[in-house]
Amino acid sequence: MSSNGTVSRRQKPPQVVAELGRPETPDETAARKAENSRKYRANKTINNLWLSLIVCVAVVIVIVLLVPRDNTSHLPPVDYRSIASSAQAAFPVPVASPDLPSTWSANAAEIRSSTGATAAATVPYWYIGLVTPSNAYIGLEQAVTTPTNGGTDAWLAEQLHDTAATDTVTIDGVQWTVYDNRQTPNDVGNASYALSTQSGATTYVLLGTATTEEFTQVAESITPNIQSQPATAVVGQ
């Protein structure tokens, strides 16, 4: 108590800073507060950046999920039956022209040739790119063994990306070898699923991304062609 009868408050001594071993000076206090404020703003900026990034990623995911994707073929349809009829004169065996409903279409039909070690080893083959009612793909390939190319074994391995047979199946009286690569992690191109068979001088391959039922439908549609193949190809026919 002071001499005039009033109670005086004892001033609290400055707090000792452990790192300094003494109280902070006013300048040190101001500097510390300024540094803490800077760190707070920096952390706030980083947090805002992360939040913005998360929001952007979420928006992209929503767009990808909601925007419809067009899986249709962008190649114009072709009349493979008419092309097959015209191609017959240049092909040494009867050309396969599957009899399929109007819900099927084709985006390519042509005679192709593999690249052999020599010109004589080249394997000619007829190709149709079929689009199924479910908008999947089946490639129909019909290769020919000629007196000079040594057979279609190498060609077949190339078309099937050297994959191994997994089964056999009889479709409409014709035995087909099955190559089911739907579960493989390897890159097999269009040979996710394939069927192959031989008749006379001709080797057939069906390959693509369609359902097993759609493959069966194509195989059934070319049974008459398979059964009509000659034992040997007449080159120059």
C-alpha positions in Angstrom: 0.0 0.0 0.0 1.3 3.5 -0.8 1.7 6.3 1.7 -1.5 8.0 0.4 -3.6 4.9 1.2 -4.0 3.5 -2.3 -3.1 0.0 -3.3 -0.5 -0.2 -6.0 -0.2 -3.1 -8.4 3.1 -4.7 -8.7 4.2 -4.7 -12.3 4.7 -8.2 -13.8 8.3 -8.8 -14.7 9.1 -9.4 -18.4 8.9 -13.1 -19.3 12.2 -14.8 -19.8 12.6 -16.4 -23.3 14.3 -19.8 -22.9 16.3 -19.5 -26.2 17.6 -16.1 -25.1 18.0 -16.7 -21.4 16.5 -13.2 -20.8 13.4 -11.2 -21.6 12.8 -10.1 -25.2 13.5 -6.6 -26.2 10.6 -4.7 -27.8 12.4 -5.0 -31.2 12.8 -8.8 -30.7 9.1 -9.1 -29.8 8.0 -7.2 -32.9 10.3 -9.3 -35.1 9.0 -12.6 -33.6 5.4 -11.6 -34.2 6.2 -10.5 -37.7 7.9 -13.9 -38.5 4.9 -15.8 -37.0 2.5 -13.8 -39.1 4.6 -14.5 -42.2 4.7 -18.3 -41.5 0.9 -18.3 -41.0 0.3 -16.5 -44.3 2.7 -18.9 -46.1 0.9 -22.0 -44.6 -2.4 -20.5 -45.5 -1.3 -20.0 -49.1 0.0 -23.6 -49.4 -3.3 -25.0 -47.9 -5.3 -22.9 -50.4 -3.2 -24.2 -53.3 -3.8 -27.8 -52.2 -7.5 -27.2 -51.8 -7.7 -25.6 -55.3 -5.8 -28.6 -56.8 -8.2 -31.0 -55.1 -11.2 -29.1 -56.4 -9.8 -29.0 -60.0 -9.1 -32.8 -59.9 -12.6 -33.4 -58.7 -14.1 -31.3 -61.4 -12.1 -33.2 -64.1 -13.3 -36.5 -62.7 -16.9 -35.4 -62.8 -16.5 -34.2 -66.4 -14.9 -37.5 -67.5 -17.7 -39.5 -65.8 -20.6 -37.4 -67.0 -19.6 -36.6 -70.6 -20.8 -39.3 -73.0 -18.1 -40.9 -75.1 -18.6 -41.8 -78.7 -17.4 -45.4 -79.2 -18.7 -45.7 -82.8 -16.5 -46.2 -85.7 -15.6 -43.0 -87.5 -14.8 -44.8 -90.7 -17.5 -44.7 -93.3 -19.4 -48.0 -93.9 -18.6 -50.0 -97.0 -20.6 -52.6 -98.9 -18.4 -55.6 -98.2 -20.6 -57.9 -100.2 -20.2 -55.9 -103.4 -16.4 -55.5 -102.8 -16.1 -59.2 -102.2 -17.8 -59.9 -105.5 -15.4 -57.6 -107.3 -12.3 -58.9 -105.4 -13.0 -62.5 -106.4 -11.2 -62.2 -109.7 -8.0 -61.3 -108.0 -8.1 -63.9 -105.2 -7.1 -67.5 -105.7 -9.9 -69.1 -103.6 -13.6 -68.3 -102.9 -13.8 -65.1 -101.0 -15.7 -65.2 -97.7 -18.6 -62.8 -97.6 -20.6 -63.4 -94.3 -24.3 -63.3 -94.5 -25.2 -61.1 -91.5 -28.3 -59.1 -90.5 -28.6 -55.4 -91.4 -27.6 -54.5 -87.8 -24.1 -55.4 -88.7 -21.9 -53.2 -90.9 -18.3 -53.0 -92.2 -15.8 -50.2 -92.4 -13.2 -51.9 -94.6 -13.1 -54.7 -97.1 -10.0 -55.4 -99.2 -7.3 -57.8 -100.3 -4.1 -57.3 -98.3 -0.8 -59.0 -98.2 1.7 -59.8 -95.4 5.3 -58.8 -95.6 7.3 -62.0 -96.2 11.0 -62.5 -96.2 10.9 -62.5 -100.0 8.2 -61.4 -102.5 7.5 -65.1 -103.1 6.8 -65.6 -99.4 4.1 -63.0 -99.2 0.8 -64.3 -98.0 -2.3 -62.7 -99.6 -5.4 -62.4 -97.5 -8.9 -61.1 -97.7 -9.9 -58.7 -94.9 -13.3 -57.4 -93.7 -13.6 -55.0 -90.7 -16.9 -55.8 -89.1 -18.8 -53.6 -86.7 -21.2 -55.6 -84.5 -24.7 -54.6 -83.3 -23.0 -53.9 -79.9 -20.6 -51.6 -81.6 -17.6 -53.9 -81.1 -15.1 -55.0 -83.7 -14.4 -58.3 -85.5 -11.8 -58.6 -88.1 -12.4 -61.4 -90.6 -9.2 -62.5 -92.3 -8.8 -65.2 -94.9 -5.3 -66.1 -95.9 -4.1 -68.4 -98.7 -1.3 -70.9 -98.9 0.3 -70.7 -102.4 2.9 -72.9 -104.1 5.5 -70.2 -103.3 4.8 -68.7 -99.9 5.4 -71.8 -97.7 2.2 -71.7 -95.8 0.3 -69.4 -93.5 1.8 -70.4 -90.1 4.0 -67.3 -89.7 1.2 -65.1 -90.9 -1.2 -66.6 -88.4 1.3 -66.1 -85.5 1.7 -62.5 -86.5 -2.0 -61.8 -86.6 -2.5 -63.3 -83.2 0.6 -61.6 -81.7 2.2 -65.0 -81.0 -0.5 -65.8 -78.4 -1.2 -69.5 -77.5 -4.4 -71.4 -78.2 -6.6 -71.7 -75.1 -9.3 -74.1 -76.3 -11.2 -75.5 -79.3 -14.8 -75.2 -80.2 -17.1 -76.7 -82.9 -19.4 -74.1 -84.6 -21.8 -75.3 -87.2 -19.8 -78.5 -87.8 -16.5 -76.6 -88.1 -13.8 -77.0 -85.5 -12.2 -73.7 -84.5 -9.1 -73.0 -82.3 -9.8 -70.4 -79.6 -7.4 -67.7 -78.5 -8.9 -66.1 -75.4 -6.6 -63.2 -74.4 -9.2 -61.1 -72.6 -7.5 -61.4 -69.2 -3.9 -61.1 -70.3 -1.9 -58.0 -69.2 0.2 -58.2 -72.5 -0.5 -56.0 -75.5 -2.2 -58.3 -78.0 -3.5 -55.6 -80.3 -7.0 -56.5 -81.6 -6.5 -60.1 -80.7 -8.4 -59.9 -77.4 -10.4 -62.9 -78.6 -9.8 -64.9 -81.7 -10.8 -68.0 -83.6 -8.9 -69.7 -86.4 -9.5 -72.7 -88.6 -8.2 -74.1 -91.8 -9.9 -75.6 -94.9 -7.9 -76.7 -97.9 -5.4 -73.9 -98.8 -7.2 -71.3 -96.7 -6.6 -70.2 -93.1 -9.4 -68.2 -91.5 -9.0 -65.8 -88.5 -11.7 -64.0 -86.6 -10.3 -61.5 -84.1 -11.4 -58.5 -82.1 -13.3 -57.2 -79.1 -16.8 -58.5 -79.6 -18.7 -61.0 -77.5 -18.3 -64.7 -77.9 -21.9 -64.9 -79.2 -21.0 -62.4 -81.9 -17.9 -64.3 -82.9 -20.1 -67.4 -83.1 -22.5 -65.7 -85.4 -19.8 -64.6 -87.8 -18.3 -68.1 -87.8 -21.7 -69.7 -88.6 -22.2 -67.2 -91.4 -19.1 -68.3 -93.3 -19.5 -72.1 -92.9 -20.6 -72.5 -96.6 -17.5 -70.7 -97.7 -15.2 -72.8 -95.4 -16.7 -76.0 -96.8 -16.3 -74.8 -100.4 -12.5 -74.2 -100.2 -10.3 -76.2 -102.7 -7.4 -78.3 -101.5 -5.0 -76.0 -103.4 -5.1 -72.4 -104.5 -5.2 -71.7 -108.2 -2.8 -68.7 -108.5 -3.7 -66.4 -111.3 -7.4 -67.5 -111.2 
